Amino acid sequence: MSEAATTLSSPEVRTDRQPIIEINGVSKVFPGGVKAVDHADFTIKRGEFFALLGPSGCGKTTLLRMLAGFETPSHGEVLIDGQNMADVAPNKRPVNMVFQSYAVFPHMTVEQNVGYGLKMDGRPAGEIRTRVSDALDLVKLGGYGKRKPDELSGGQRQRVALARALVKQPSVLLLDEPLSALDAKLREAMQLELVRLQKTVGITFVVVTHDQSEALSMADRIAVMSDGVVRQIASPQQLYENPHNKFVADFIGTINMLDAKVTPAGDGRVTVDAAPLDAFQTAGDAQGDLTMAIRPEKIFVADRPEEIRDPDSAVIVKGKVGEVAYYGSYSNIFFEIGGGKRLLADIGNVSRDIEEFTFSPGEEYWLYWRKEDALLLRD
Ligand code: ATP
């Protein structure tokens, strides 16, 4: 750990996994009746990189603003570090917020921007110098202190905003779409930077984003929201592999879905009837009108039935090639499987002999996947 990091990691910033934020039955109804957040009830652990993810209007910013103290919950309570925040003003909370729009002062130098909050707090000049210099090193802007914001790139301005928030040594950093103003390439680089920074300082980060790949690549855990409701909270891998409902399955990554009637078959198994597939049995206890879902990369392709590996444990269907999209390391191929239904298969190009499979529209193949890879989802 660098010297700068040691200075910024105040002794109070512990990295054990106790909750630092407790959101207890929190709802927010705006005047006019819009329920922006509906009974959110979860905790965020100390030292965690946590993402609030969902489509526009799902309530994630409102939830973040309630943590910051810019909005008041209509119901429920927010605790930070064990303290109820009901009567605590935004500037008295152990949190700091980084806004989408950088919000740096254009007439001040980088150093003055970063040191502004400390100056307002009346810290001595020597301490401000040291802490500002440490914070700039941390965001890799050492040597840029005398510049003005208009002499910096968008990514560098965003780093100034980060340094300005970090220099105050908050217990929690709240970031509202912090990378949305950057172009795609810079955004990817800054995602890695943010993760490095967070792991270095050990401060809890809560990031709002509508970009699922951003959340997946950065966060330890993600809360997926829609219509004000937290639909699932899990690690990126769990969300992808084991989504709890259709919304999460569809929002995280790409997935094929077919309507399915699911009936008990005894012994912890169910029969899945998802036309045009033949009915098949798999382990499970959910039943009723559900959705059978399969990730595109779980689908295998064979050109003869004899090539199907372990056919007894596979769901098998014949498919005719529709559109093919080549992406270098993989291809996306849509197969017509009958009954007006299509399946998207994501076929890796590196691990197979491309000559053998050219996938021209109209060709027929056998598609198959492991029964246990089929997800049975509720709405
Ligand atoms: P985005 O990604 O577009 O910022 P979001 O998920 O952050 O969306 P919120 O900004 O939290 O969503 O808004 C949630 C809902 O609450 C929306 O329907 C929005 O129109 C509404 N809303 C937000 N702020 C207010 C307000 N001050 N008064 C009334 N309604 C509001």
Boltz pocket constraint, residues with backbone or C-beta under 6 A from the ligand:
constraints:
  - pocket:
      binder: B
      contacts: [[A, 30], [A, 31], [A, 34], [A, 35], [A, 36], [A, 54], [A, 55], [A, 56], [A, 57], [A, 58], [A, 59], [A, 60], [A, 61], [A, 62], [A, 63], [A, 210]]
      max_distance: 6.0
